[in-house]
Amino acid sequence: MVRSITYIRSHSVLTNTFSTLFVRGTTIGSRLVVLFILARLLTPSDYGLVSFILAIVEIVKTIADLGIDTLSVREFAITRQQDKLATLASNIALSKSLCSVIAYLVMFCLIWLYHDPQQTLIGTILGVLVFTTLAANLPLDYFQAQLRMHEVALPVILVNACTVAILYLLSQFYSNTIAFISVLPVGEMALAFVLWRAFRNEIHFSFADATFDTVFYLLRRSLPIAGTAILVTLYTRLDIVLLNHFLDSAEVGYYSVAYRMTEPFQMIAVAFGMSVYSHMSQVVAGHSVEAQRSARRYIAGTLSYGLVSAGLLVLIAPLFIQSFLPAYMLAIPILKILAFALIFRTVNGCLTSLIQAYGYYLNITYIALWNLVAISGLLLICLPFWGATGAAWALLIGEAINTLIQLFTWRRTQRHFNQLSSVHPL
């Protein structure tokens, strides 16, 4: 009987893992395809403006979430009674609604201060992604926690495919920038609608069941998670924000195309990092002598993957730009530098997972804060002299320093953990 239950759970975890990869992968993949189509349809200057607004939206989404998504997965996983699930869903939905409205209004006011009508209009449209993303993530958090992502995988894949198809068909009959960028929030709105239908069939909840006291309690618990997430998002999108401040929109467009080329490889590295975190958490918890050996294998594996990915980007991506995005030829030198930065980024993701596996989460927060400060300084130094290429060099140097810091932190973490384990064995 116990063996049967273990098999069922293992099967559920495996099925859920593959389903999650498909759902997240196709969602990110379709977004990238849409962005590349937009780059082809728009001028580098217009695409640069869209990329800048999207960077702002990504930062605002992370701030609006306030770590609730990560907390929700755990809470949905440990809550069993149907009435308590409904109450939990009500409070999470209310917190997301309040944070979305506040974040959107603040973002709109900041964009409006530029007094650029086109920028304000694009920001108003793309800002809707704050609502749609947070709304879509609530049902995804629930199905993730229940290890049942396979139940929503097919609808998500179909909606993502339709979004790409609609933009392609639209481009055959119109040449309107606003119509093109509107596909992004409309597609995500359709995705949220499909997911919410599946979610409401599972849990019948109402905002009337939510209380502000519970919402504030959830937000207080999620704040430590939010701190690290916001630092990481600021650190990864700061390049676009500062590029837009110092350079013209066309330079932002070239850099954005080059950066988006590296994202599929980064996505695979992130997925692998999650697996490293899960496995190493078990190994470390068991005080296995294999912990250090396994960690070294993972580091060597991610380094090899980073080198191969960088090589593929340097060889193949320029051909893609020449054939599909000829207006962005100036992105190729930037791309080659970012390809080398990808080597360090993949290793850094693995090192982060290893440090977290030992339970030293606060160290990662400090490192994220350092990265934000270091990248800010490097960008301020490099951008005025070398433009968009300078931003790529700043990222490469920053990631290399980050690797050294995390290697030192990982070794120190190992020694400290082993000393504590020998004095206070679990």
C-alpha positions, 0 to 999 in steps of 0.5 A: 500500500505504501509503495503504491502511494509513493508511486502515485506521488512520484508519478504526479510530481513527474507529470506536474513537472513536465506539464509546468515546463510546457505551460511556462515554456510555451507561455514564455516562448510565445511571448518571445515569438510575439516580441520578435514579430513586433520587432520585425513590424516596428522600426528599431525606435518604436520597438525600443519604446515598447521594450522600455515600457515592457521593462517598466511593466515587468518591474511593476508586476513584481512589486505588485505581486509582493511575493504572494505567488510564491507564498500561494503555492505553499498555502494551497499545498498545505490547505486541505479543507474545501471551505478553507481553500475558498477563504484562502483563494478569496483573500489572495484574489483580493490582495492581488486586486488591490496591489494591481490597481495601486501598482497600475495607477502609480505606473500610469502617473510615472509614465504620464510625467514624461508628457509623451502622448505615444509613450503614455498610450503604449504604457496604458495598454501594456500596463494592463499586463499587470492585471492579467499576469497577476490574475492568471498566476492565481489559478496557476499557483493552485494547480501547481500546488495540487500537482495538477498542471497537466489539467490546464496545460492544453488550454494554455498552449492553445491560447498561446498559439492563438495569440501568435497566430492572431498577431501574424494575421493582423500584420498581414492586413494592418500596419498599426503599432497600437493594434500590434502591441494590444495583442499582448494584453489581449492574449494574456487576458484570454489566458487568464479567462481560460484559467479562471474558468478551470479554477472556479470549477474547482473552488467556489469563492467570493470576495465577500469571504475575504478580510483586510486583516487576512490580506495584510497578514498574507502580505506581511508573510510574503514581504521577505520573498518580495524583497529578493524578487524585486531586487532581482527584477530591478537588477535584470531590467535596469539596463533597459531603463538606463539605456532609455534614459541615456540613449535614443529608442533605437539603441534600446531596440537593438539591445532588446533584440539581442537580449531577447535572443538569450532568453530561451537559453536562460529559461532552460537554465532556470528550470535546471536550477529549480531541479538542482535546488530540489535535489540538493535540498534532499541531499543536504538534509540527509547530510550526505557525503555526496553533497559536495561532489554533486554540487561540483557536478552541477556547477561543471554541467551548467558551465558546459551548458553555458559554453555551448549556449554561448557558442550557438548564439554567436554562430546562429543568432546573427544568421537569424537577425540577418534573415528575419530582422535585417533592420537590427544588424547593429544588435549583433555586436551586442548579442556576442557580448551578451552570449559570453555573459550568459556563461556566467549567468547560467553558473550563477543560477546554479550557485544560487540554487546550491546556496539556497539548498543549504537554507541560507536564503538571506545570503542571496538577498544580500548578493541580489542587493550587491548586484543591483548596486554593482550593475548600476555603477557599471552601467553609469560608467559604460553607457555614456562612453560605449552606448548599448554595447557598453550596457552589454559589457556592464552586464558581462563584468557584473555577472563575472563578479557575481560568479566569484562572489557566489563561489566564495559564498557557496564554499563558506556556506558549506563549511559553516553548515558542516560545522553546525551539523557536526556540533548539532546533528539533526 
